[in-house]
Amino acid sequence: MTAKAVSEMTFEEAMSALEQVVNQLERGEVALEESIALYERGAALKAHCAAKLAAAEQKVELIRAQEGRATGTTPAEGM
């Protein structure tokens, strides 16, 4: 079975795959060449997760900005 392309992974899939990579590297039971390949995959997974998080943060900020422009509403007292 071939590994799913990082670019096709959801955030959750990428995080899970990254955890697996970290566990394998921490155990130190892989050959040097495989360690390098795992490290490269881990770096790609980390970058993918960071991009997904940044996109989510932008969406949240957009929602917040839109809420700030609502008309005809006032905040409830005590909020």
VMD Tcl script that builds the backbone (N, CA, C; Angstrom):
set m [mol new atoms 237]
animate dup $m
set s [atomselect $m all]
$s set {name element resname resid chain x y z} {
  {N N MET 1 A 0.839 -1.177 0.000}
  {CA C MET 1 A 0.000 0.000 0.000}
  {C C MET 1 A 0.883 1.239 0.000}
  {N N THR 2 A 0.608 2.172 -0.911}
  {CA C THR 2 A 1.414 3.373 -0.969}
  {C C THR 2 A 0.835 4.440 -0.052}
  {N N ALA 3 A 1.699 5.288 0.429}
  {CA C ALA 3 A 1.274 6.357 1.327}
  {C C ALA 3 A 0.499 7.396 0.533}
  {N N LYS 4 A -0.524 7.948 1.168}
  {CA C LYS 4 A -1.328 8.996 0.556}
  {C C LYS 4 A -0.471 10.249 0.400}
  {N N ALA 5 A -0.655 10.943 -0.708}
  {CA C ALA 5 A 0.083 12.183 -0.927}
  {C C ALA 5 A -0.272 13.193 0.161}
  {N N VAL 6 A 0.716 13.866 0.666}
  {CA C VAL 6 A 0.511 14.832 1.747}
  {C C VAL 6 A -0.513 15.887 1.336}
  {N N SER 7 A -0.428 16.362 0.113}
  {CA C SER 7 A -1.323 17.417 -0.356}
  {C C SER 7 A -2.784 16.992 -0.386}
  {N N GLU 8 A -3.042 15.695 -0.376}
  {CA C GLU 8 A -4.410 15.183 -0.408}
  {C C GLU 8 A -4.962 14.876 0.985}
  {N N MET 9 A -4.144 15.049 2.007}
  {CA C MET 9 A -4.552 14.699 3.373}
  {C C MET 9 A -5.353 15.807 4.030}
  {N N THR 10 A -6.264 15.387 4.888}
  {CA C THR 10 A -6.933 16.332 5.762}
  {C C THR 10 A -5.949 16.695 6.867}
  {N N PHE 11 A -6.289 17.699 7.645}
  {CA C PHE 11 A -5.438 18.084 8.768}
  {C C PHE 11 A -5.259 16.908 9.719}
  {N N GLU 12 A -6.366 16.239 10.022}
  {CA C GLU 12 A -6.319 15.131 10.982}
  {C C GLU 12 A -5.473 13.975 10.469}
  {N N GLU 13 A -5.587 13.671 9.179}
  {CA C GLU 13 A -4.772 12.604 8.592}
  {C C GLU 13 A -3.289 12.968 8.651}
  {N N ALA 14 A -2.996 14.214 8.327}
  {CA C ALA 14 A -1.597 14.655 8.332}
  {C C ALA 14 A -1.020 14.633 9.736}
  {N N MET 15 A -1.802 15.057 10.721}
  {CA C MET 15 A -1.309 15.027 12.107}
  {C C MET 15 A -1.041 13.593 12.555}
  {N N SER 16 A -1.932 12.694 12.216}
  {CA C SER 16 A -1.751 11.290 12.580}
  {C C SER 16 A -0.498 10.717 11.914}
  {N N ALA 17 A -0.325 11.016 10.637}
  {CA C ALA 17 A 0.856 10.541 9.915}
  {C C ALA 17 A 2.130 11.148 10.509}
  {N N LEU 18 A 2.071 12.412 10.890}
  {CA C LEU 18 A 3.227 13.071 11.497}
  {C C LEU 18 A 3.578 12.416 12.832}
  {N N GLU 19 A 2.570 12.088 13.623}
  {CA C GLU 19 A 2.818 11.394 14.890}
  {C C GLU 19 A 3.499 10.044 14.648}
  {N N GLN 20 A 3.073 9.333 13.623}
  {CA C GLN 20 A 3.688 8.046 13.301}
  {C C GLN 20 A 5.151 8.226 12.905}
  {N N VAL 21 A 5.412 9.250 12.092}
  {CA C VAL 21 A 6.787 9.524 11.665}
  {C C VAL 21 A 7.656 9.835 12.879}
  {N N VAL 22 A 7.166 10.691 13.752}
  {CA C VAL 22 A 7.927 11.067 14.954}
  {C C VAL 22 A 8.203 9.829 15.806}
  {N N ASN 23 A 7.198 8.990 15.989}
  {CA C ASN 23 A 7.381 7.768 16.787}
  {C C ASN 23 A 8.451 6.869 16.180}
  {N N GLN 24 A 8.419 6.698 14.862}
  {CA C GLN 24 A 9.414 5.850 14.206}
  {C C GLN 24 A 10.817 6.432 14.388}
  {N N LEU 25 A 10.937 7.730 14.210}
  {CA C LEU 25 A 12.256 8.353 14.347}
  {C C LEU 25 A 12.755 8.291 15.784}
  {N N GLU 26 A 11.852 8.490 16.742}
  {CA C GLU 26 A 12.249 8.444 18.147}
  {C C GLU 26 A 12.720 7.060 18.564}
  {N N ARG 27 A 12.115 6.018 18.012}
  {CA C ARG 27 A 12.532 4.648 18.351}
  {C C ARG 27 A 13.923 4.355 17.814}
  {N N GLY 28 A 14.295 5.009 16.728}
  {CA C GLY 28 A 15.634 4.836 16.175}
  {C C GLY 28 A 15.886 3.461 15.592}
  {N N GLU 29 A 14.842 2.790 15.186}
  {CA C GLU 29 A 14.982 1.425 14.676}
  {C C GLU 29 A 14.982 1.362 13.157}
  {N N VAL 30 A 15.189 2.500 12.495}
  {CA C VAL 30 A 15.196 2.512 11.035}
  {C C VAL 30 A 16.594 2.864 10.541}
  {N N ALA 31 A 16.904 2.395 9.358}
  {CA C ALA 31 A 18.207 2.667 8.760}
  {C C ALA 31 A 18.335 4.154 8.432}
  {N N LEU 32 A 19.558 4.586 8.237}
  {CA C LEU 32 A 19.839 5.992 7.987}
  {C C LEU 32 A 19.047 6.532 6.796}
  {N N GLU 33 A 19.072 5.830 5.685}
  {CA C GLU 33 A 18.364 6.311 4.491}
  {C C GLU 33 A 16.859 6.417 4.745}
  {N N GLU 34 A 16.312 5.452 5.451}
  {CA C GLU 34 A 14.887 5.507 5.775}
  {C C GLU 34 A 14.611 6.643 6.756}
  {N N SER 35 A 15.524 6.891 7.665}
  {CA C SER 35 A 15.367 8.010 8.598}
  {C C SER 35 A 15.310 9.339 7.856}
  {N N ILE 36 A 16.156 9.482 6.859}
  {CA C ILE 36 A 16.165 10.710 6.065}
  {C C ILE 36 A 14.845 10.864 5.322}
  {N N ALA 37 A 14.359 9.782 4.733}
  {CA C ALA 37 A 13.081 9.830 4.019}
  {C C ALA 37 A 11.937 10.150 4.980}
  {N N LEU 38 A 11.971 9.561 6.167}
  {CA C LEU 38 A 10.941 9.849 7.166}
  {C C LEU 38 A 10.999 11.310 7.602}
  {N N TYR 39 A 12.217 11.818 7.790}
  {CA C TYR 39 A 12.374 13.215 8.196}
  {C C TYR 39 A 11.803 14.144 7.120}
  {N N GLU 40 A 12.090 13.843 5.858}
  {CA C GLU 40 A 11.562 14.657 4.762}
  {C C GLU 40 A 10.038 14.612 4.728}
  {N N ARG 41 A 9.467 13.430 4.913}
  {CA C ARG 41 A 8.005 13.311 4.937}
  {C C ARG 41 A 7.442 14.075 6.136}
  {N N GLY 42 A 8.111 13.966 7.267}
  {CA C GLY 42 A 7.670 14.685 8.453}
  {C C GLY 42 A 7.673 16.192 8.233}
  {N N ALA 43 A 8.700 16.696 7.568}
  {CA C ALA 43 A 8.775 18.128 7.275}
  {C C ALA 43 A 7.630 18.548 6.356}
  {N N ALA 44 A 7.322 17.716 5.367}
  {CA C ALA 44 A 6.210 18.020 4.454}
  {C C ALA 44 A 4.879 17.978 5.200}
  {N N LEU 45 A 4.718 17.002 6.080}
  {CA C LEU 45 A 3.487 16.904 6.873}
  {C C LEU 45 A 3.328 18.105 7.791}
  {N N LYS 46 A 4.416 18.525 8.423}
  {CA C LYS 46 A 4.380 19.692 9.310}
  {C C LYS 46 A 3.980 20.937 8.537}
  {N N ALA 47 A 4.561 21.133 7.376}
  {CA C ALA 47 A 4.238 22.296 6.551}
  {C C ALA 47 A 2.772 22.256 6.109}
  {N N HIS 48 A 2.286 21.080 5.765}
  {CA C HIS 48 A 0.891 20.920 5.347}
  {C C HIS 48 A -0.053 21.262 6.502}
  {N N CYS 49 A 0.264 20.771 7.685}
  {CA C CYS 49 A -0.559 21.068 8.867}
  {C C CYS 49 A -0.544 22.564 9.167}
  {N N ALA 50 A 0.614 23.176 9.070}
  {CA C ALA 50 A 0.719 24.615 9.326}
  {C C ALA 50 A -0.112 25.407 8.326}
  {N N ALA 51 A -0.093 24.991 7.064}
  {CA C ALA 51 A -0.884 25.680 6.038}
  {C C ALA 51 A -2.380 25.514 6.303}
  {N N LYS 52 A -2.789 24.313 6.705}
  {CA C LYS 52 A -4.201 24.070 7.024}
  {C C LYS 52 A -4.633 24.920 8.211}
  {N N LEU 53 A -3.788 25.013 9.231}
  {CA C LEU 53 A -4.104 25.846 10.397}
  {C C LEU 53 A -4.181 27.321 10.026}
  {N N ALA 54 A -3.263 27.785 9.194}
  {CA C ALA 54 A -3.275 29.184 8.774}
  {C C ALA 54 A -4.552 29.494 7.995}
  {N N ALA 55 A -4.972 28.571 7.133}
  {CA C ALA 55 A -6.210 28.774 6.375}
  {C C ALA 55 A -7.416 28.825 7.301}
  {N N ALA 56 A -7.429 27.962 8.304}
  {CA C ALA 56 A -8.529 27.962 9.269}
  {C C ALA 56 A -8.546 29.267 10.064}
  {N N GLU 57 A -7.375 29.745 10.465}
  {CA C GLU 57 A -7.294 31.007 11.205}
  {C C GLU 57 A -7.793 32.172 10.356}
  {N N GLN 58 A -7.473 32.161 9.074}
  {CA C GLN 58 A -7.951 33.215 8.177}
  {C C GLN 58 A -9.471 33.182 8.072}
  {N N LYS 59 A -10.048 31.995 7.994}
  {CA C LYS 59 A -11.501 31.874 7.929}
  {C C LYS 59 A -12.153 32.420 9.196}
  {N N VAL 60 A -11.576 32.097 10.340}
  {CA C VAL 60 A -12.111 32.587 11.611}
  {C C VAL 60 A -12.019 34.107 11.658}
  {N N GLU 61 A -10.896 34.666 11.250}
  {CA C GLU 61 A -10.736 36.120 11.240}
  {C C GLU 61 A -11.728 36.783 10.294}
  {N N LEU 62 A -11.992 36.148 9.150}
  {CA C LEU 62 A -12.974 36.673 8.211}
  {C C LEU 62 A -14.364 36.680 8.839}
  {N N ILE 63 A -14.703 35.606 9.530}
  {CA C ILE 63 A -15.997 35.536 10.213}
  {C C ILE 63 A -16.088 36.617 11.277}
  {N N ARG 64 A -15.038 36.776 12.050}
  {CA C ARG 64 A -15.020 37.817 13.088}
  {C C ARG 64 A -15.169 39.206 12.479}
  {N N ALA 65 A -14.489 39.446 11.380}
  {CA C ALA 65 A -14.561 40.744 10.723}
  {C C ALA 65 A -15.978 40.997 10.212}
  {N N GLN 66 A -16.602 39.977 9.672}
  {CA C GLN 66 A -17.975 40.120 9.171}
  {C C GLN 66 A -18.937 40.366 10.317}
  {N N GLU 67 A -18.712 39.732 11.432}
  {CA C GLU 67 A -19.563 39.953 12.602}
  {C C GLU 67 A -19.432 41.384 13.097}
  {N N GLY 68 A -18.255 41.944 12.988}
  {CA C GLY 68 A -18.009 43.307 13.423}
  {C C GLY 68 A -18.713 44.338 12.567}
  {N N ARG 69 A -19.091 43.956 11.351}
  {CA C ARG 69 A -19.756 44.881 10.448}
  {C C ARG 69 A -21.266 44.719 10.443}
  {N N ALA 70 A -21.771 43.861 11.316}
  {CA C ALA 70 A -23.226 43.667 11.355}
  {C C ALA 70 A -23.893 44.980 11.723}
  {N N THR 71 A -25.038 45.254 11.136}
  {CA C THR 71 A -25.749 46.501 11.407}
  {C C THR 71 A -27.019 46.202 12.184}
  {N N GLY 72 A -27.434 47.180 12.970}
  {CA C GLY 72 A -28.684 47.045 13.698}
  {C C GLY 72 A -28.618 46.142 14.916}
  {N N THR 73 A -27.426 45.838 15.378}
  {CA C THR 73 A -27.309 44.982 16.565}
  {C C THR 73 A -26.442 45.669 17.589}
  {N N THR 74 A -26.702 45.380 18.816}
  {CA C THR 74 A -25.867 45.872 19.907}
  {C C THR 74 A -25.522 44.707 20.807}
  {N N PRO 75 A -24.344 44.699 21.387}
  {CA C PRO 75 A -23.981 43.595 22.278}
  {C C PRO 75 A -24.879 43.574 23.504}
  {N N ALA 76 A -25.141 42.391 23.969}
  {CA C ALA 76 A -25.928 42.227 25.180}
  {C C ALA 76 A -25.122 42.742 26.357}
  {N N GLU 77 A -25.830 43.271 27.357}
  {CA C GLU 77 A -25.145 43.785 28.529}
  {C C GLU 77 A -24.461 42.642 29.274}
  {N N GLY 78 A -23.272 42.880 29.758}
  {CA C GLY 78 A -22.544 41.882 30.528}
  {C C GLY 78 A -21.708 40.952 29.686}
  {N N MET 79 A -21.680 41.115 28.395}
  {CA C MET 79 A -20.881 40.241 27.545}
  {C C MET 79 A -19.534 40.812 27.331}
}
mol reanalyze $m
mol bondsrecalc $m
mol representation Tube
mol addrep $m
